[in-house]
């Protein structure tokens, strides 16, 4: 059986190689936890929070931002 020289990249899986390439391009992996929209009580909690914001400056600012981004994308 012929002897082959070990290449360190051969021992890495495709996700590890992908992360290395992204890191070399100055990117950083970021993992975050987000609310699960399928979790019990999610809908009620979002409605509760939306009601708290209704008519406040933060709501208006957020909606204007969303509209501006949507206009740029469309």
Residue pairs with C-beta under 8 A, 6 or more apart in sequence:
9 17
12 20
19 29
22 29
23 29
35 42
35 45
36 42
37 43
53 59
53 62
